[in-house]
Amino acid sequence: MSNDLSKMRKEYEAGSLEEADLGDSPWPLFRSWLDEAIARRDLVLEPTAMTLATVGPDGRPSTRVVLLKDADERGLVWYTNYLSRKGRELAGNPHAAIQFHWVALERVLRIEGRVDKSEPEAADAYYASRPLAARIGAWASEQSEPIGSRAVLVARAAEFGLKFGINPPRPPHWGGYRLVPDRFEFWQGRSSRLHDRIRYRRDEAGRWQRDRLAP
């Protein structure tokens, strides 16, 4: 390799995470960090992009990037094809992990929990709000399945465009998922690799327990 990766270094000095910043629930800090990332779109190009990790029946984990489309204390919502690899894996194991990496803010947020399908009415409303090409694309793409060429995908999009015109219905295989968190971990980069890591875990009574982890 032309670059010596072992010599790459970066100091983290953008912020800190002190006990005074924390509450009894992780949700206020989650909202604060998300809002700040959205407000800094000059530096954070995709503030709602999150890596979703699922596990297949063979025990192999897989990841992909999805976009957060709703978030409140019920959980975090994204939309996708239910027949995709992630959809099939979630059908077999309805637990997942999500990670946000806001590089410019030197922050990582990890969230784990159970995943359920979100309400069909919400999926209908979000699907209707998408650009027409994206709505047609949800019909055209048999997500995660092999295709012979890009021309096949383009031809399918044209086929469904002719079939549905400007008002395609939401495909039955396309909709939302909601991750219901039982664990949050907030990571703030600090100097000398002495990073701040704050974990929240939901106990059996539904209360959040907070602790600080060694970096």
Summary of the structure (lengths in Angstrom):
residues: 215
radius of gyration: 19.9
end to end distance: 29.7
largest distance: 59.7
contacts: 561
relative contact order: 0.18
helix: 31%
strand: 33%
